[in-house]
Amino acid sequence: MDANELWDRYDAGERDFRGEDLRGIVLEGIILDGADLSGAVMTEVIIYESNLIRVNLSEANLQRIDLKEVNLEEADLHGADLRSARLLEVFLGQANLSQANLSRTTILQSYLCETNLSSANLTEARLFGGDWTGANLTEANLTKAELGSLNWSRINLTKACVESISIGEEVQLTGALMSDGTIHD
């Protein structure tokens, strides 16, 4: 399916795009609020300046996806594969990324407040800029992740793997529940 067909079907009222093959398409300025794209193949897709509020992308293949200025508020990305993805200025407030694979993903200047990242794989992820206040990273794997200029206030890292994590300048951890159960001052 190409971008025009996706938009035409959505515009006609269709919301069920489960398992569709959308690899390599470019979407700019599109609104797909509430669409079900669970299990979709969206490798190397480019999405700019778009609204995907409450979209279901659970178990979707989003490897090497490129998102810029995309609103994914309350989206379901449970178990999604976002390996080597690039997210710039993406709004993921209250989204569900539990058990998602974000290894080698770059997340820059993005908003992930109150986002569920429990049991997510963030191995070798690059996380710079943005606000993750209150995010849940319980049992997440952050091995060799790089962090800088982040607000991680009140973040929950209970039982998270933080082996060889690199925390750069200006990472705010006030009130964060650390992997060992202590609360950061």
N, C-alpha and C positions, 0 to 999 in steps of 0.2 A: 504494500500500500504506500502511496506517496503522500506528501503533505496536503495536497489539494483534496484528495479523496478523504483523508482523515477529517479535515475541516468540514467538507461538505456533509459527511455522514453525521458529525457532531452537530452541525448547524441544523440538520434535519431532525434532531432530537435523539439520535442514537447515542448511547453512553457505554455500551458493551463492546470493548475492543480487546477482550481477553485473548492472550496468546498471539496477537497479530505480529507480523514481521514488519517492523518499521526501521530496520537498520539503515543508517546513513542519511536519514532525511534531515532537513533543516526546517525548524519551526521558529518563526519570529512574530511576536505580537499576537500569539494565539491564546484563546481562552478554552480550556478543557476542564473546567471545574466539575468535580464529581464524576469524571470518567473512570471506567474500570479498565485499566491496562495491565491487570495482574498477569504475570507470566509472559508479557510481551517481550519481543526481542528488539531492543533499542540500542544496540551497540553502535558507537561512533555517531550518535545523533547529536545535533547541535540545536539547543533551544535558547533563544534570547528574548528578554523583555516579555515574558508570558505569565499567565495565571493558570496554575494547576492546583487550585485549592481543593482539598479533600479528595484528590485523585488517588486511586488505588493502583500502586505500582508494586505490590507485594510479589515476591519471587520473580520479578522482571530482570532480564539481562540488560544492564545499563553500563556495561564495560566501556570505558573510554568515552562516556557521554560528556558533553561540554555544555554546562549550564551557566548563563550569565543573566543576572537580574530576573530570576524566576521566583515566583511565589508558590511555594509548596506547603503552605500552612495546613496543618492537620492532615497531611498526606500519609498514606500507609505505604511504607517502603520495607515492611517486614520481610527479612530474608532476601532482599534485592541484592544483586551483584553489581556493585559500583567500582570494581577494581579499576585503578588508574583513571578514574573520572576527574574532571576539573569543574569545581563549583566556585563561582565568583559572584559575590553579592547575592547569594541565594537566601531566601527566607524559608526556614524550616521550623518555625515555631510550632510546638506541640505536635510535631510529626512523629511517626513511629518508624524508627530505623533499627528496631531490635533484630538481632541476628543478621544484620546486613553486612556484606563484605565490602569494606571501604579501604582495603589495603592498597597502599601506594596512591591513594587519592589525595588531591590537593584541594583544600577548602580555604578560601580567602575572603575576608571581609563579609562573613555570612552570619546570619542570626539563627541560632539553634536553642533558644530559650525554652525550657520545659520539654525538650525533645527527648524521646526514649531511644537511647543507643545501647540498651542492655544487651550484653553478649555480642556486641558488634565487633567486627575485626577491623581495627584501625592500624594494623601493622605497617610501619614505614609511611604512614600518612603525614602530610604536611598541613598543619593547621595554624594559619596566621591571620590575625585581625578578626574582629567580630565578637559577638556576645553569645555565650553558651550558658548564661545564668540558669541554675536549677536543672540543667540537663542530667539525665540518668545514664551513667556509664557503668552500672553495676556489671561485674564480670566481663567487661569489654577488654579486648586485647590491644594495648597501645605500645607494644614492643617496637622500639626504634622509631617511634613517632617524634616529629619535630613540632614544637609549639612556640609561638611568639605573639606578643601583642593581643592577648586574649583575655576576655572576662570570663573566668571560670568560677565566679562566686557561687556558693551553695551547690556546686556540682557534686554528684554522688559517684565516687570511684570505688565503692565497696567491692572488694575481691577482684578489682581490675588488675590486669597484668601491666605493670609500668616498667618492665625491664628495659634498660638502656634508653629510656625516654630522654629527649633533649628539650629542656625547658629554657627558652631564651628570655629576653628582657620583656618586662611589662606584662607578665601573666598574673592576673589577679585571681587569688585562690581564697579570698576571705570567706570563711564559713564552709569551705569545701569539706566533704566527708571523704577522707583519704582511703586508699586501698587497705591500710592496716586498721581502719576503724576510728582513727583519730580525726578530730576536727581542726582544720588549719585556721590559725589566727589571722 
